[in-house]
Amino acid sequence: MRTAYSVERVRTAERELMARLPEGALMQRAAAGLAAACAEMLGRVYGSRVVLLVGSGDNGGDALYAGARLARRGAGVTAVLLAPERAHAAGLAALRRAGGGAVGAGGAEELIERADLVVDGIVGIGGRGGLRPEAVPLAAAAGRSRAAVVAVDLPSGVDADTGEVRGAAVRADLTVTFGAHKPGLLIDPAREHAGTVRLVDIGLDLPAGPELEALQHAEAARLLPVPAAESDKYRRGVVGIAAGSVRYPGAAVLAVAGALRGGAGAVRYVGPAGDAVIARFPETLVSDRGPRGAGRVQAWVVGPGAGDDAGTVAEVLEADVPVLIDADGLRLADPEAVRGRTAPTLMTPHAGEAAALLGVERGAVEGARLHAVRELARRYGATVLLKGSTTLVADAGGGAVRVNATGTSWLATAGSGDVLSGLAGSLLAAGLDARDAGSVAAYLHGLAGRIAADGAPVGAHDVAAALPEAWRNVIG
């Protein structure tokens, strides 16, 4: 499991460790890891041109000490000091002893544009609100250059705790982070600025209860339902799909496609798209008697392509089983009915739907995704899966938010969310709780998107068809 910790918790762990180590030892550990990563990026260190963008905090000290190590290996290293009077004195002295130099920020853009490697040590993990004006031209020059850009701990200008980017920020090819991932490295829009993230272990003793968790193959494999020898289709769980309409029959077909590949033993469908569903998936149990008359299910999925069928949504919400609400269902569901449910509820909005539920502009959700998913979960007393380039899953009771980034931009295609809803609903019916069902579904769905796309456009039906291969990839 990949975890991320808040700035406060990381700093507390750093203080506790520094109290047990000789002065400066922790910074030297960080600098050694940073220098190794920079050398790997360069390939050939001797004769390379390295520019350090150095602010006044410890990140600047890390950059200076790493620069000294590169200078001793024959690199030409120049530190651009944004606040010369507040630069890390010992780190600057070490760089100069190793043969490196230092200049002020004025006129440094040309130096940056000629570099082979730029190290961003402008602002540490406590930075807020984007870059200060004097740093903006330097970040822009790094972006224009052909140099590889390596960020120290976090790209300068992004918020470490929230993933928000409120102004200009450095865009890195590689971020070398120390001790623990910070939430901003895993959540967009900040994640887009981080590039590849490399974690350097500096010996921190981190507490239980991280702010974020990201499943890896091992955790996803442990959560996937596996039928026992005595299992039958009913013991494996039955998922009900209340989706589709005369106008949108395809949504029902795609939700059923995801559900059939999600681990439940059977899929019941209710709605006006029964003929289309049976034509594509004859194994589906189709009913025309509405959710109450469909027969026993262990979970419901309601909303994809539902149009204006508020009655079906209300009927499903009355069921005493886990319910996943998606698409039109999010608009049609009575908030009080959602909050009043005693069985688990999983809501799966994209940014636009989340904005409508919160009464804000879409940009407010996209710019502050962590806040949005937590607030939705709190308001509705539900587990919320916020779809996007990084999918977030939050519980109403708080705790670590799950983050998933297995997907691909090719998943931004009509019907992809319907497949995800059916998949997650099937996992609910198979016995996973709402947080695990949403997290594992997002993980598999993202992998299936990558497999199906392989660098080319795909349709939602291709994603559904790739789910078995994604499942085998995880457990294999």
C-alpha positions as CSV (number, residue, x, y, z in Angstrom):
1,M,0.0,0.0,0.0
2,R,1.4,3.4,-0.9
3,T,0.6,6.0,1.7
4,A,0.8,9.8,2.0
5,Y,1.1,11.8,5.1
6,S,0.4,15.5,5.9
7,V,3.1,18.1,6.3
8,E,2.4,18.3,10.1
9,R,2.9,14.5,10.6
10,V,6.1,14.4,8.4
11,R,7.6,17.3,10.3
12,T,6.8,15.7,13.6
13,A,8.5,12.5,12.5
14,E,11.5,14.5,11.2
15,R,11.9,16.4,14.5
16,E,11.8,13.1,16.5
17,L,14.4,11.6,14.2
18,M,16.7,14.6,14.2
19,A,16.7,14.6,18.0
20,R,18.4,11.1,17.8
21,L,20.9,11.9,15.0
22,P,24.0,14.1,14.8
23,E,23.3,17.6,13.6
24,G,22.8,17.8,9.8
25,A,22.7,14.0,9.4
26,L,19.1,13.9,8.2
27,M,19.7,16.6,5.5
28,Q,22.8,14.6,4.3
29,R,20.6,11.5,3.9
30,A,18.1,13.5,1.8
31,A,20.9,15.1,-0.2
32,A,22.5,11.7,-0.9
33,G,19.2,10.3,-2.3
34,L,18.6,13.5,-4.3
35,A,22.1,13.5,-5.8
36,A,21.8,9.8,-6.8
37,A,18.5,10.5,-8.5
38,C,20.0,13.5,-10.3
39,A,23.0,11.5,-11.5
40,E,20.6,8.8,-12.8
41,M,18.7,11.5,-14.7
42,L,21.9,12.9,-16.2
43,G,23.4,9.5,-17.2
44,R,26.8,11.1,-17.5
45,V,27.6,13.5,-14.6
46,Y,31.1,14.6,-15.6
47,G,30.9,17.8,-17.8
48,S,27.1,18.2,-17.4
49,R,25.6,21.6,-16.5
50,V,23.5,21.7,-13.4
51,V,21.5,24.7,-12.1
52,L,20.1,24.7,-8.6
53,L,17.1,26.9,-7.9
54,V,17.6,27.6,-4.2
55,G,15.2,29.2,-1.8
56,S,15.6,29.9,1.9
57,G,14.3,26.7,3.4
58,D,15.6,23.2,4.0
59,N,14.8,22.2,0.4
60,G,17.3,24.8,-0.7
61,G,19.9,23.2,1.7
62,D,19.1,19.7,0.3
63,A,19.7,21.1,-3.2
64,L,23.0,22.7,-2.3
65,Y,24.4,19.6,-0.6
66,A,23.2,17.4,-3.6
67,G,24.8,20.0,-5.9
68,A,28.1,19.6,-4.0
69,R,28.0,15.9,-4.5
70,L,27.5,16.3,-8.3
71,A,30.2,19.0,-8.5
72,R,32.7,16.5,-6.9
73,R,31.9,14.1,-9.7
74,G,32.8,16.7,-12.3
75,A,29.5,18.5,-13.0
76,G,29.5,22.2,-13.5
77,V,27.0,23.3,-10.8
78,T,25.7,26.8,-10.3
79,A,23.2,27.8,-7.5
80,V,20.7,30.5,-8.3
81,L,20.0,32.1,-4.9
82,L,16.5,33.7,-4.6
83,A,17.3,35.0,-1.2
84,P,21.1,35.1,-0.9
85,E,21.1,36.4,2.7
86,R,18.9,33.5,3.8
87,A,20.4,30.7,1.8
88,H,21.5,27.6,3.8
89,A,25.0,28.7,4.8
90,A,26.6,25.3,5.4
91,G,25.1,23.9,2.2
92,L,26.3,26.9,0.2
93,A,29.8,26.5,1.7
94,A,29.9,22.8,0.8
95,L,28.9,23.6,-2.8
96,R,31.7,26.2,-3.1
97,R,34.3,23.8,-1.6
98,A,33.3,21.3,-4.2
99,G,34.0,23.8,-7.0
100,G,30.4,25.0,-7.6
101,G,29.3,28.6,-7.9
102,A,26.4,30.8,-6.9
103,V,24.6,33.8,-8.5
104,G,21.6,35.9,-7.8
105,A,18.2,35.4,-9.5
106,G,18.5,38.4,-11.7
107,G,19.3,37.4,-15.3
108,A,19.6,33.7,-14.4
109,E,17.0,32.6,-17.1
110,E,19.7,32.2,-19.8
111,L,21.8,30.1,-17.4
112,I,18.8,27.9,-16.8
113,E,17.9,27.5,-20.4
114,R,21.5,26.2,-21.2
115,A,21.4,23.6,-18.4
116,D,21.2,19.9,-18.7
117,L,19.5,19.5,-15.3
118,V,17.6,22.0,-13.1
119,V,17.0,21.2,-9.5
120,D,14.0,22.9,-7.9
121,G,14.7,23.7,-4.3
122,I,12.7,27.0,-4.3
123,V,10.0,26.2,-1.7
124,G,9.6,23.4,0.8
125,I,6.5,21.4,1.7
126,G,5.1,24.2,3.8
127,G,4.7,26.5,0.7
128,R,1.2,27.8,-0.1
129,G,-0.5,29.8,-2.9
130,G,1.8,29.3,-5.8
131,L,5.3,30.8,-6.5
132,R,6.2,34.2,-5.4
133,P,6.8,36.7,-8.3
134,E,10.6,36.6,-8.2
135,A,10.5,32.8,-8.7
136,V,8.0,32.7,-11.6
137,P,10.5,33.7,-14.4
138,L,12.9,31.0,-13.1
139,A,10.2,28.3,-13.2
140,A,9.2,29.5,-16.7
141,A,12.8,29.3,-17.9
142,A,13.1,25.8,-16.6
143,G,9.9,24.9,-18.5
144,R,11.3,26.3,-21.7
145,S,14.6,24.6,-21.4
146,R,15.6,21.2,-22.6
147,A,16.9,20.4,-19.2
148,A,15.4,17.7,-17.0
149,V,13.7,19.2,-14.0
150,V,14.0,17.5,-10.6
151,A,11.9,18.8,-7.7
152,V,13.2,18.5,-4.2
153,D,10.4,16.8,-2.0
154,L,7.6,18.6,-3.9
155,P,7.4,20.9,-7.0
156,S,7.5,24.5,-5.8
157,G,4.2,26.2,-5.9
158,V,1.9,23.3,-5.2
159,D,0.1,22.5,-2.0
160,A,1.6,19.5,-0.3
161,D,-1.5,18.6,1.8
162,T,-4.3,19.2,-0.7
163,G,-2.9,18.8,-4.2
164,E,-4.1,22.3,-5.1
165,V,-2.2,24.6,-7.4
166,R,-3.1,28.3,-6.8
167,G,-0.9,30.1,-9.2
168,A,2.4,29.5,-11.0
169,A,4.2,26.3,-10.1
170,V,7.2,24.3,-11.2
171,R,6.6,21.4,-13.6
172,A,9.0,18.6,-12.8
173,D,10.1,15.5,-14.7
174,L,11.0,13.8,-11.5
175,T,10.2,14.6,-7.9
176,V,12.4,13.1,-5.2
177,T,10.5,13.1,-2.0
178,F,11.8,12.2,1.4
179,G,10.5,9.9,4.1
180,A,6.9,9.7,2.9
181,H,4.7,10.7,0.0
182,K,2.8,13.9,0.5
183,P,-0.9,14.0,-0.6
184,G,-0.2,16.6,-3.3
185,L,2.1,14.1,-5.1
186,L,-0.8,11.7,-5.6
187,I,-3.7,14.1,-6.3
188,D,-4.3,16.2,-9.4
189,P,-3.8,19.0,-10.3
190,A,-0.5,18.9,-8.3
191,R,0.3,15.4,-9.4
192,E,0.6,16.6,-13.0
193,H,3.4,18.9,-11.9
194,A,5.3,16.2,-10.1
195,G,6.3,13.9,-13.0
196,T,7.7,10.6,-11.8
197,V,7.9,10.4,-8.0
198,R,10.8,8.7,-6.3
199,L,10.6,8.1,-2.6
200,V,13.9,8.2,-0.6
201,D,13.8,6.4,2.8
202,I,15.5,8.7,5.4
203,G,14.4,6.6,8.4
204,L,11.2,8.3,9.5
205,D,9.0,6.5,12.0
206,L,5.6,7.4,10.7
207,P,2.4,6.9,12.7
208,A,-0.6,4.8,11.7
209,G,-3.5,6.6,9.9
210,P,-2.1,8.3,6.8
211,E,-4.1,11.0,5.0
212,L,-4.1,9.0,1.7
213,E,-3.8,5.4,0.6
214,A,-3.2,4.0,-2.8
215,L,-3.8,0.3,-3.5
216,Q,-1.1,-1.6,-5.3
217,H,-1.5,-5.0,-7.0
218,A,-1.0,-7.0,-3.8
219,E,-3.7,-5.1,-1.9
220,A,-6.2,-5.3,-4.8
221,A,-5.5,-9.0,-5.2
222,R,-6.3,-9.7,-1.5
223,L,-9.6,-7.8,-1.8
224,L,-10.9,-9.5,-5.0
225,P,-13.7,-12.0,-4.4
226,V,-12.7,-15.6,-5.2
227,P,-15.5,-18.3,-5.2
228,A,-15.1,-21.2,-2.9
229,A,-15.6,-24.8,-4.0
230,E,-19.1,-24.9,-2.6
231,S,-20.1,-21.5,-4.1
232,D,-23.1,-21.1,-6.4
233,K,-24.4,-18.1,-8.3
234,Y,-26.5,-16.9,-5.3
235,R,-23.8,-17.4,-2.7
236,R,-21.4,-15.3,-4.8
237,G,-23.9,-12.5,-4.7
238,V,-26.5,-11.0,-7.0
239,V,-26.3,-7.4,-8.2
240,G,-29.3,-5.5,-9.4
241,I,-28.9,-3.0,-12.2
242,A,-31.6,-0.3,-12.4
243,A,-30.4,1.7,-15.4
244,G,-31.1,2.8,-18.9
245,S,-34.1,4.4,-20.6
246,V,-35.7,4.5,-24.0
247,R,-33.3,7.3,-24.9
248,Y,-30.2,5.7,-23.3
249,P,-30.5,1.9,-23.5
250,G,-26.7,1.7,-24.0
251,A,-26.1,2.8,-20.4
252,A,-27.9,-0.3,-19.2
253,V,-25.9,-2.6,-21.5
254,L,-22.6,-1.1,-20.4
255,A,-23.5,-1.2,-16.7
256,V,-24.5,-4.9,-17.0
257,A,-21.2,-5.5,-18.9
258,G,-19.2,-4.2,-16.0
259,A,-21.3,-6.0,-13.5
260,L,-20.9,-9.4,-15.2
261,R,-17.2,-9.1,-14.9
262,G,-17.1,-7.9,-11.2
263,G,-17.2,-11.1,-9.2
264,A,-20.9,-11.4,-8.4
265,G,-22.6,-14.7,-9.3
266,A,-25.6,-13.2,-11.2
267,V,-26.9,-9.9,-12.5
268,R,-30.6,-8.8,-12.4
269,Y,-31.7,-6.0,-14.6
270,V,-34.8,-3.9,-14.3
271,G,-35.7,-1.1,-16.6
272,P,-36.9,-0.3,-20.1
273,A,-33.7,-1.6,-21.9
274,G,-34.3,-5.3,-21.2
275,D,-34.4,-6.3,-24.8
276,A,-31.1,-4.6,-25.5
277,V,-29.5,-6.2,-22.4
278,I,-30.7,-9.7,-23.2
279,A,-29.6,-9.4,-26.8
280,R,-26.1,-8.6,-25.7
281,F,-25.9,-10.6,-22.5
282,P,-28.4,-13.5,-22.4
283,E,-27.1,-14.6,-19.0
284,T,-28.7,-11.5,-17.4
285,L,-31.9,-12.1,-15.3
286,V,-34.3,-9.5,-16.6
287,S,-37.4,-8.3,-14.8
288,D,-40.2,-5.9,-15.7
289,R,-41.6,-5.6,-12.2
290,G,-39.4,-2.8,-10.9
291,P,-36.8,-3.0,-8.2
292,R,-39.2,-4.3,-5.5
293,G,-40.3,-7.2,-7.7
294,A,-37.0,-8.1,-9.2
295,G,-36.1,-10.7,-6.7
296,R,-33.4,-10.9,-4.1
297,V,-30.2,-8.9,-4.6
298,Q,-27.2,-8.2,-2.4
299,A,-26.6,-4.8,-3.9
300,W,-28.1,-2.3,-6.4
301,V,-26.7,0.0,-9.0
302,V,-29.0,2.8,-10.0
303,G,-28.9,5.9,-12.2
304,P,-26.8,5.3,-15.4
305,G,-28.9,6.5,-18.3
306,A,-32.0,6.8,-16.1
307,G,-33.2,10.0,-17.6
308,D,-35.9,11.4,-15.4
309,D,-37.0,8.2,-13.7
310,A,-37.0,9.5,-10.1
311,G,-39.4,6.8,-9.0
312,T,-37.0,3.9,-9.6
313,V,-34.2,5.8,-7.9
314,A,-36.4,6.4,-4.8
315,E,-37.4,2.7,-4.8
316,V,-33.9,1.5,-4.9
317,L,-32.9,3.8,-2.1
318,E,-35.5,2.2,0.1
319,A,-33.7,-1.2,-0.2
320,D,-31.9,-2.5,2.8
321,V,-28.8,-3.5,0.8
322,P,-25.7,-1.6,-0.4
323,V,-26.6,0.9,-3.2
324,L,-24.4,2.6,-5.8
325,I,-25.8,5.8,-7.2
326,D,-24.3,7.1,-10.5
327,A,-25.1,9.6,-13.3
328,D,-28.7,10.6,-13.5
329,G,-29.3,8.9,-10.1
330,L,-27.2,11.5,-8.4
331,R,-29.4,14.3,-9.7
332,L,-32.6,12.4,-9.0
333,A,-31.8,11.1,-5.5
334,D,-33.4,12.8,-2.6
335,P,-30.5,13.9,-0.3
336,E,-32.5,13.2,2.8
337,A,-33.3,9.7,1.5
338,V,-29.6,9.1,1.0
339,R,-28.6,10.4,4.4
340,G,-31.3,8.4,6.0
341,R,-30.1,5.0,4.7
342,T,-28.8,2.5,7.1
343,A,-27.2,0.2,4.5
344,P,-24.0,1.4,2.8
345,T,-24.2,3.9,-0.1
346,L,-21.6,4.5,-2.7
347,M,-21.9,7.7,-4.9
348,T,-19.8,7.9,-8.0
349,P,-19.9,11.5,-9.5
350,H,-17.5,13.0,-11.9
351,A,-16.3,16.6,-11.3
352,G,-19.4,18.2,-13.0
353,E,-21.8,16.1,-11.0
354,A,-19.9,16.7,-7.8
355,A,-20.0,20.5,-8.5
356,A,-23.8,20.3,-8.9
357,L,-24.2,18.4,-5.7
358,L,-22.1,20.8,-3.8
359,G,-23.5,23.9,-5.5
360,V,-20.2,25.2,-6.8
361,E,-18.5,25.7,-10.1
362,R,-16.8,22.7,-11.8
363,G,-13.5,24.4,-11.6
364,A,-13.8,24.5,-7.8
365,V,-14.0,20.7,-7.6
366,E,-11.2,20.2,-10.2
367,G,-8.9,22.5,-8.3
368,A,-9.6,21.1,-4.8
369,R,-10.5,17.5,-5.4
370,L,-9.6,16.3,-1.9
371,H,-11.7,18.9,-0.2
372,A,-14.6,18.1,-2.6
373,V,-14.7,14.4,-2.1
374,R,-14.5,14.7,1.7
375,E,-17.2,17.4,1.8
376,L,-19.6,15.2,-0.4
377,A,-19.0,12.2,1.8
378,R,-19.7,14.3,4.9
379,R,-22.9,16.0,3.5
380,Y,-24.5,12.8,2.2
381,G,-23.3,10.4,4.9
382,A,-22.1,8.1,2.1
383,T,-18.9,6.8,0.6
384,V,-18.0,8.9,-2.4
385,L,-15.9,7.9,-5.4
386,L,-14.9,11.1,-7.3
387,K,-14.0,10.1,-10.8
388,G,-11.1,11.8,-12.7
389,S,-7.5,11.4,-13.7
390,T,-6.9,10.5,-10.1
391,T,-10.0,8.9,-8.6
392,L,-10.6,9.5,-4.9
393,V,-12.7,7.4,-2.6
394,A,-13.7,8.9,0.8
395,D,-15.9,7.6,3.6
396,A,-18.4,9.7,5.5
397,G,-16.6,8.8,8.8
398,G,-13.3,10.3,7.7
399,G,-10.1,8.3,7.7
400,A,-7.7,7.9,4.9
401,V,-8.9,8.8,1.4
402,R,-8.1,6.2,-1.2
403,V,-6.5,7.5,-4.4
404,N,-6.2,5.6,-7.7
405,A,-4.1,6.6,-10.7
406,T,-4.1,3.4,-12.8
407,G,-6.2,4.9,-15.5
408,T,-5.4,6.5,-18.8
409,S,-6.8,9.6,-20.5
410,W,-8.4,7.3,-23.1
411,L,-10.9,6.4,-20.4
412,A,-12.5,9.8,-21.0
413,T,-15.1,8.3,-23.3
414,A,-18.9,8.0,-23.2
415,G,-20.1,5.0,-21.2
416,S,-16.8,4.4,-19.4
417,G,-18.4,5.4,-16.1
418,D,-21.4,3.1,-16.6
419,V,-18.9,0.2,-16.8
420,L,-17.3,1.3,-13.6
421,S,-20.6,1.5,-11.9
422,G,-21.6,-2.0,-12.8
423,L,-18.2,-3.3,-11.8
424,A,-18.3,-1.6,-8.4
425,G,-21.8,-2.7,-7.8
426,S,-20.9,-6.3,-8.5
427,L,-18.1,-6.1,-6.0
428,L,-20.5,-4.7,-3.4
429,A,-22.8,-7.7,-4.0
430,A,-19.9,-10.0,-3.7
431,G,-19.3,-8.7,-0.1
432,L,-16.8,-5.9,-0.3
433,D,-17.6,-2.8,1.7
434,A,-18.2,0.4,-0.1
435,R,-14.7,1.9,0.3
436,D,-13.1,-1.3,-0.9
437,A,-15.6,-1.9,-3.7
438,G,-15.0,1.6,-5.0
439,S,-11.2,1.4,-4.7
440,V,-10.8,-2.0,-6.3
441,A,-13.3,-1.1,-9.1
442,A,-11.4,2.0,-9.9
443,Y,-8.1,0.1,-9.9
444,L,-9.3,-2.6,-12.2
445,H,-11.2,-0.2,-14.4
446,G,-8.0,1.9,-14.9
447,L,-5.9,-1.1,-15.7
448,A,-8.6,-2.3,-18.2
449,G,-8.5,1.1,-19.8
450,R,-4.8,0.9,-20.3
451,I,-5.0,-2.7,-21.7
452,A,-7.8,-1.9,-24.0
453,A,-6.3,1.4,-25.3
454,D,-2.7,0.4,-25.7
455,G,-2.1,4.0,-26.9
456,A,-5.1,4.3,-29.2
457,P,-8.8,5.4,-28.8
458,V,-11.2,2.9,-27.3
459,G,-14.9,2.6,-26.6
460,A,-16.5,1.8,-23.2
461,H,-17.3,-1.7,-24.5
462,D,-13.6,-2.3,-25.1
463,V,-12.9,-1.4,-21.5
464,A,-15.5,-3.9,-20.2
465,A,-14.1,-6.6,-22.4
466,A,-10.6,-6.0,-21.0
467,L,-11.7,-6.4,-17.3
468,P,-10.9,-10.1,-17.2
469,E,-7.4,-9.5,-18.4
470,A,-7.0,-6.7,-15.8
471,W,-8.2,-9.1,-13.1
472,R,-5.7,-11.8,-14.2
473,N,-3.0,-9.2,-14.2
474,V,-3.7,-8.3,-10.6
475,I,-3.9,-11.8,-9.2
476,G,-1.1,-13.2,-11.4
